Amino acid sequence: MSAATDSNLFQKLGLKYPLIVAPMAGGPSSVDLVAAASTAGALGAMGGAYSSATAIETFVNAVRDRTDKPFSINLFIPHSIPEVAQEPLARATQATARYRTELELPAPQLAPPYEEDFDSQFEAVLRLKPACFSFVFGLLSSDHVSAAKKADIPLIGTATTFEEAKALEDSGVDAVTLQGFEAGGHRGIFDAHADDPKIGLRELLAQCAGKLGVPLIAAGGIMTAADVRAALQAGAQAVQMGTAFLVSTEAGTSAPYRKKLLEAPERKTRTTRAFSGRFARGIENRFMDEMEGKADAILPFPAQNKFTRDMRGASTAKGSPDFLSLWAGTGKGELWQGSTAALIERLFEA
Ligand SMILES: Cc1cc2nc3c(=O)[nH]c(=O)nc-3n(C[C@H](O)[C@H](O)[C@H](O)COP(=O)(O)O)c2cc1C
């Protein structure tokens, strides 16, 4: 596919603004947020990673009841099922025992599968035919790429290094999201066990702009109209923003998470493996702090994600941020609490 065709991807989608309101699986990307973003002229994105094929279908139908504008679906590239031996499980159980007591939870029962079945999720995507399909954590298999092309669904992969971006381009994607170290949520690093390359967005854009034939989408720490302009000037064809929309009216962010996001404009974030077994950036909290230095009590992704799910759920139900994954990027300042449409307009005001 030629670069000229690729760079028209966002025009082809008929977007008013070169903005993707980030897929944020686990609650924030509600039906209302996706529909509001797309209706306002950006690309809304469903974070479908933790949803079954049926749930994805229900969600997409609800978005389509609200808008006929384009939106995307986002999934996690599946991981090989990690071997969880007795010993590490015992260490993880012991390290979290007092939290489960505090949250009045029974002892954990961990068994595979640790994540949703990707093939059935992907089949739902093919059936539902969103305007785009985006993914994170690696490359889509060539069979999946061919199936998406046959169904005429453009593909967007996620990269944290130039090498990952190049591999995505070579695999046939239509655009690449460059995720800087500033970004909230999971780091898109292909290798779940690798160290974090920690490349900031500005540097990543400088490494990739002009060297790839596919359009680049800049993500990580973009909060203001000036940030958007800077990313576009640095060679991105579009931006992807998550944190900035987390407390907008339509976001499905839970009450204790919202409260924590609003508590201090100087949100202190760092990356941790404690919640899911993969690096992700979030606001510092008790669980993150107390699991620090206990790498041998953290199971591999996605087993750890399933292992901590009961604690995260109970923490939300209690209205406590202590055991929640409070994903957020490094961007500072008070967050927009009005409508998604109004924030989008402000970001592109002349
Ligand atoms: C709460 C939250 C959940 C996220 N979930 C996903 C996801 O499911 N899929 C994905 O590709 N990216 C996910 N991300 C990462 C975003 O796509 C994007 O890289 C990030 O939000 C950009 O940085 P920012 O938050 O500073 O704007 C998530 C980010 C946040 C804040």
The ligand as an SDF file (V2000), in Angstrom:
LIG
                    3D

 31 33  0  0  0  0  0  0  0  0999 V2000
   -7.4630    3.8770   31.5820 C   0  0  0  0  0  0  0  0  0  0  0  0
   -6.6810    3.5350   30.3450 C   0  0  0  0  0  0  0  0  0  0  0  0
   -6.9410    2.3340   29.7010 C   0  0  0  0  0  0  0  0  0  0  0  0
   -6.2670    2.0110   28.5300 C   0  0  0  0  0  0  0  0  0  0  0  0
   -6.5900    0.8650   27.8670 N   0  0  0  0  0  0  0  0  0  0  0  0
   -6.0590    0.6320   26.6310 C   0  0  0  0  0  0  0  0  0  0  0  0
   -6.5300   -0.4470   25.8250 C   0  0  0  0  0  0  0  0  0  0  0  0
   -7.4340   -1.2030   26.2120 O   0  0  0  0  0  0  0  0  0  0  0  0
   -5.9590   -0.6250   24.6040 N   0  0  0  0  0  0  0  0  0  0  0  0
   -4.9660    0.2020   24.1250 C   0  0  0  0  0  0  0  0  0  0  0  0
   -4.5080    0.0100   23.0060 O   0  0  0  0  0  0  0  0  0  0  0  0
   -4.5080    1.2280   24.8660 N   0  0  0  0  0  0  0  0  0  0  0  0
   -5.0400    1.4650   26.0970 C   0  0  0  0  0  0  0  0  0  0  0  0
   -4.6020    2.5410   26.8330 N   0  0  0  0  0  0  0  0  0  0  0  0
   -3.4820    3.3590   26.3260 C   0  0  0  0  0  0  0  0  0  0  0  0
   -3.9810    4.4150   25.3170 C   0  0  0  0  0  0  0  0  0  0  0  0
   -4.2770    3.7860   24.0870 O   0  0  0  0  0  0  0  0  0  0  0  0
   -2.9400    5.5150   25.0470 C   0  0  0  0  0  0  0  0  0  0  0  0
   -1.7200    4.9470   24.6570 O   0  0  0  0  0  0  0  0  0  0  0  0
   -2.7190    6.4260   26.2330 C   0  0  0  0  0  0  0  0  0  0  0  0
   -3.9170    6.7470   26.8770 O   0  0  0  0  0  0  0  0  0  0  0  0
   -2.0480    7.6990   25.7660 C   0  0  0  0  0  0  0  0  0  0  0  0
   -1.5230    8.4070   26.8500 O   0  0  0  0  0  0  0  0  0  0  0  0
   -2.3720    9.4610   27.7280 P   0  0  0  0  0  0  0  0  0  0  0  0
   -3.2140    8.6330   28.6370 O   0  0  0  0  0  0  0  0  0  0  0  0
   -1.3200   10.2370   28.4310 O   0  0  0  0  0  0  0  0  0  0  0  0
   -3.2080   10.2720   26.7750 O   0  0  0  0  0  0  0  0  0  0  0  0
   -5.2620    2.8900   28.0270 C   0  0  0  0  0  0  0  0  0  0  0  0
   -5.0010    4.0880   28.6900 C   0  0  0  0  0  0  0  0  0  0  0  0
   -5.6930    4.4230   29.8370 C   0  0  0  0  0  0  0  0  0  0  0  0
   -5.4010    5.7440   30.5020 C   0  0  0  0  0  0  0  0  0  0  0  0
  1  2  1  0
  2  3  1  0
  2 30  2  0
  3  4  2  0
  4  5  1  0
  4 28  1  0
  5  6  2  0
  6  7  1  0
  6 13  1  0
  7  8  2  0
  7  9  1  0
  9 10  1  0
 10 11  2  0
 10 12  1  0
 12 13  2  0
 13 14  1  0
 14 15  1  0
 14 28  1  0
 15 16  1  0
 16 17  1  0
 16 18  1  0
 18 19  1  0
 18 20  1  0
 20 21  1  0
 20 22  1  0
 22 23  1  0
 23 24  1  0
 24 25  2  0
 24 26  1  0
 24 27  1  0
 28 29  2  0
 29 30  1  0
 30 31  1  0
M  END
$$$$
